[in-house]
Amino acid sequence: MLIEGIGTVSFVNGLLKIQTVAVNAAGEVKETGQLEIPGSRVAEVINGMSNAANGIQEKLNENNPNSDSKDKQKSKKGKKK
């Protein structure tokens, strides 16, 4: 399932329902699926996804250590004092 964004979110019958969306070839946003998380597990699932995303970001930074410093240098050059 490709997820490029979040559509509607609701909490019904003890389930957090999150509609996932993506842009199709015609440039239209379409539903790609739905995540259904039991209410008692929402915090655990969201924390797990956040930790996984942070881990991936760390790995990307390890593989390209200069990208972060280059971005900071570019943003400093563009600022006026």
ZADO-1210 file (C-alpha; in nm, 4 decimals, padded with zeros to 6 digits):
<atoms>
<atom x="00.0000" y="00.0000" z="00.0000" code="MET" pos="1"/>
<atom x="00.1372" y="00.3408" z="-00.0965" code="LEU" pos="2"/>
<atom x="00.0707" y="00.6159" z="00.1555" code="ILE" pos="3"/>
<atom x="00.1387" y="00.9735" z="00.0468" code="GLU" pos="4"/>
<atom x="-00.0965" y="01.1320" z="00.2932" code="GLY" pos="5"/>
<atom x="-00.3733" y="01.0994" z="00.5472" code="ILE" pos="6"/>
<atom x="-00.7380" y="01.1420" z="00.4573" code="GLY" pos="7"/>
<atom x="-01.0123" y="01.1313" z="00.7160" code="THR" pos="8"/>
<atom x="-00.9552" y="01.0090" z="01.0693" code="VAL" pos="9"/>
<atom x="-01.2274" y="00.8864" z="01.3028" code="SER" pos="10"/>
<atom x="-01.2704" y="00.6922" z="01.6261" code="PHE" pos="11"/>
<atom x="-01.5590" y="00.4485" z="01.5999" code="VAL" pos="12"/>
<atom x="-01.6465" y="00.1448" z="01.8122" code="ASN" pos="13"/>
<atom x="-01.3126" y="00.1565" z="01.9915" code="GLY" pos="14"/>
<atom x="-01.1072" y="00.1730" z="01.6697" code="LEU" pos="15"/>
<atom x="-00.9009" y="00.4613" z="01.5394" code="LEU" pos="16"/>
<atom x="-00.9638" y="00.4567" z="01.1638" code="LYS" pos="17"/>
<atom x="-00.7145" y="00.6404" z="00.9438" code="ILE" pos="18"/>
<atom x="-00.7819" y="00.6726" z="00.5716" code="GLN" pos="19"/>
<atom x="-00.4622" y="00.6636" z="00.3647" code="THR" pos="20"/>
<atom x="-00.4369" y="00.8454" z="00.0316" code="VAL" pos="21"/>
<atom x="-00.2047" y="00.8840" z="-00.2657" code="ALA" pos="22"/>
<atom x="-00.2025" y="01.0766" z="-00.5935" code="VAL" pos="23"/>
<atom x="-00.2858" y="00.8652" z="-00.8984" code="ASN" pos="24"/>
<atom x="-00.1539" y="00.9078" z="-01.2546" code="ALA" pos="25"/>
<atom x="-00.4322" y="01.1558" z="-01.3339" code="ALA" pos="26"/>
<atom x="-00.3176" y="01.3772" z="-01.0490" code="GLY" pos="27"/>
<atom x="-00.6191" y="01.2973" z="-00.8318" code="GLU" pos="28"/>
<atom x="-00.5994" y="01.2100" z="-00.4633" code="VAL" pos="29"/>
<atom x="-00.7449" y="00.8626" z="-00.4114" code="LYS" pos="30"/>
<atom x="-00.7865" y="00.6374" z="-00.1072" code="GLU" pos="31"/>
<atom x="-00.5256" y="00.3629" z="-00.0922" code="THR" pos="32"/>
<atom x="-00.6464" y="00.1912" z="00.2213" code="GLY" pos="33"/>
<atom x="-00.7381" y="00.2262" z="00.5835" code="GLN" pos="34"/>
<atom x="-00.5468" y="00.1680" z="00.9045" code="LEU" pos="35"/>
<atom x="-00.7591" y="00.0408" z="01.1922" code="GLU" pos="36"/>
<atom x="-00.5910" y="00.0580" z="01.5327" code="ILE" pos="37"/>
<atom x="-00.7596" y="-00.0576" z="01.8535" code="PRO" pos="38"/>
<atom x="-00.8048" y="00.2409" z="02.0842" code="GLY" pos="39"/>
<atom x="-00.6095" y="00.0725" z="02.3623" code="SER" pos="40"/>
<atom x="-00.3067" y="00.0346" z="02.1323" code="ARG" pos="41"/>
<atom x="-00.3011" y="00.3746" z="01.9567" code="VAL" pos="42"/>
<atom x="-00.0150" y="00.5224" z="02.1617" code="ALA" pos="43"/>
<atom x="00.1968" y="00.2076" z="02.1239" code="GLU" pos="44"/>
<atom x="00.1435" y="00.1888" z="01.7475" code="VAL" pos="45"/>
<atom x="00.2090" y="00.5598" z="01.6885" code="ILE" pos="46"/>
<atom x="00.5212" y="00.5530" z="01.9069" code="ASN" pos="47"/>
<atom x="00.6434" y="00.2454" z="01.7196" code="GLY" pos="48"/>
<atom x="00.5948" y="00.4155" z="01.3827" code="MET" pos="49"/>
<atom x="00.7676" y="00.7301" z="01.5079" code="SER" pos="50"/>
<atom x="01.0633" y="00.5319" z="01.6420" code="ASN" pos="51"/>
<atom x="01.0921" y="00.3418" z="01.3153" code="ALA" pos="52"/>
<atom x="01.0879" y="00.6667" z="01.1136" code="ALA" pos="53"/>
<atom x="01.3554" y="00.8181" z="01.3400" code="ASN" pos="54"/>
<atom x="01.5684" y="00.5059" z="01.2974" code="GLY" pos="55"/>
<atom x="01.5414" y="00.5288" z="00.9209" code="ILE" pos="56"/>
<atom x="01.6350" y="00.8982" z="00.9326" code="GLN" pos="57"/>
<atom x="01.9426" y="00.8152" z="01.1401" code="GLU" pos="58"/>
<atom x="02.0487" y="00.5486" z="00.8877" code="LYS" pos="59"/>
<atom x="02.0028" y="00.7948" z="00.6005" code="LEU" pos="60"/>
<atom x="02.2141" y="01.0516" z="00.7850" code="ASN" pos="61"/>
<atom x="02.4862" y="00.7906" z="00.8480" code="GLU" pos="62"/>
<atom x="02.4985" y="00.7115" z="00.4759" code="ASN" pos="63"/>
<atom x="02.5156" y="01.0793" z="00.3793" code="ASN" pos="64"/>
<atom x="02.6764" y="01.2620" z="00.6741" code="PRO" pos="65"/>
<atom x="02.7485" y="01.5850" z="00.4831" code="ASN" pos="66"/>
<atom x="02.3909" y="01.6511" z="00.3705" code="SER" pos="67"/>
<atom x="02.2820" y="01.7917" z="00.7077" code="ASP" pos="68"/>
<atom x="02.5761" y="02.0323" z="00.7355" code="SER" pos="69"/>
<atom x="02.5344" y="02.1467" z="00.3741" code="LYS" pos="70"/>
<atom x="02.1651" y="02.2210" z="00.4363" code="ASP" pos="71"/>
<atom x="02.2529" y="02.4247" z="00.7461" code="LYS" pos="72"/>
<atom x="02.5172" y="02.6211" z="00.5531" code="GLN" pos="73"/>
<atom x="02.2709" y="02.6999" z="00.2737" code="LYS" pos="74"/>
<atom x="02.0071" y="02.8219" z="00.5201" code="SER" pos="75"/>
<atom x="02.2613" y="03.0444" z="00.6984" code="LYS" pos="76"/>
<atom x="02.3728" y="03.2015" z="00.3670" code="LYS" pos="77"/>
<atom x="02.0152" y="03.2922" z="00.2801" code="GLY" pos="78"/>
<atom x="01.9490" y="03.4731" z="00.6092" code="LYS" pos="79"/>
<atom x="02.0044" y="03.8473" z="00.6376" code="LYS" pos="80"/>
<atom x="02.1387" y="03.9968" z="00.9579" code="LYS" pos="81"/>
</atoms>
